[in-house]
Amino acid sequence: MKNFYWIKKCPIAGHIYIILILLTAVMVVKLLYGENPAMEVFRYWAPLSGRIIVIDAGHGGVDGGTYHSDGTLEKNINLQVALELKRLLEKSGANVIMTRTKDVALDRLNNKSEYRHRRDLIARADIINRAHPDLF
């Protein structure tokens, strides 16, 4: 758990991390036991094979989200958890698409609004909609 130092430093971060893991586990179970006969062959070796999952790390770039008094930013926690989740899902055969893999904002991807925050959200929705994921 040395990579997750922020759980000890930021009391609320630990709770957020646990909630994210539980929600993810519920959704993965739903994927594993869904009705898709073509997937049955792969369930033993790669239970998520053929599934497309989009992970949105949230915030990024100039948008740090909330923060702790020690300087820990929500955007960094989000990205760290998202990258670890990506690793675990790919290990189970999923095709994972990330909205961001670095500390960047997504507002530069479109000009559909004059407001930076709205452009960022639109860009995230565009990524998700283009992917046609089984799970977001």
N, C-alpha and C positions, 0 to 999 in steps of 0.2 A: 504494500500500500504506500510505498514511499513516493510514488508518482502522484498520489492523491493527498498531498500534504494539506491542501485547503480544507479537507474534511475536519481535521483537528483544529485548524485556525478559525474556521468560519462555521459556527454551530448550525446555521440553517442550511449550509451547503451539503452537509451529510444527509439531512432529511430530503433535500431535493434529489440527491444522487440515488437514495434508496427508492424514492417514488418513481424516478425515471426507470430504474432497473426493473421494478415490479410491473410497471405499465408495459415495458418492452417484453417482459416474460409472458404476460398475458397475451399480447399480440402475436408473439412467436408461437405460442401454443395454439392459437386460433389458426395460424398458417399451417402448422404441422398436421392438424386434424381436420382441415377443410376437405371438401369433396372435390377431388380432381384426380381421376383414375390414372391419367398419364404420369402423375407425380409419384405414384405408389412404388415404382421400380427404384426411384432415387432416394426414398425416405430413409433407408437404412444407412447409406453411404454419405449422402449429402441431403439432409432433411429439408433444406431450404432451396435446393437446386431448382433453377428456373424462376424463382421468385424475385421480383424487383422491389427493392426497399429504398425509399428516399429518407435520408436523415438530414434534418435542418438543425444545425448547431446554434442558430439564433445569435442575434447581435453581431458584432464584429466591426473592425475598422474603428471609425470615430465613435461608434455606438457601443459603449462598454457595458451597458446594462447597469444593474445595481452593483454595489461594491461593499467591501468590508473595510473596517477602519485600518486594517493592516495593508490595504492597497490591492487585495485580491479582487479581480473583476469577474463579473458573471460571464462575460464573453469568453474568457479563458477557460473557465470551468466547463461551459457548454461545449467548447471545441474539444477539450480533453476527453470528456465523457463520450461525445459523438465519435471521435476517432477510435476509441476503445470498443465502442459498440460496433462500428464498422468492421473492425478486425474480427470480432467474435462472429458476426453474421456471415462474413465472407468465409470464415472457417467452416461454416455449416452449409456453404454452397450458394448463398444469396448473392445476387448482383446488386451491390450497394451504390447508390448515387448520393453524393453529398452536395448540399447547397453551397457549402464552403469548406475548404480544407486548410485554410490559412486565416490569419487575422486580417480579413478584408470585409468591407461593406459591399453590398451588391447593388447599391443605387446606381452605379455607373453602367449597369447592363441595359438600362432602358431610359426613355425620356417621356414616359407616360404620365408624369405628374411634375408639378413644379416643386413639390416637397420631397426632400431627400428620404425621409422615413417611409413615405408612401411608395416611392420608387423602389426602395429596398424590399418592401413587402410584396410588391408586384413582381419583382424579379424572382423572389422565392416561389411564389405561386406559379410563375411561368415554368420554372425548372421542374416543379412537381407535376404540372399538367402535361408537359412534354414527355415525361418519363412514363406516364400511365402506370404508376406503381401498384403493387398488390398491397403495400403498406406504406404509410407515411408517418 
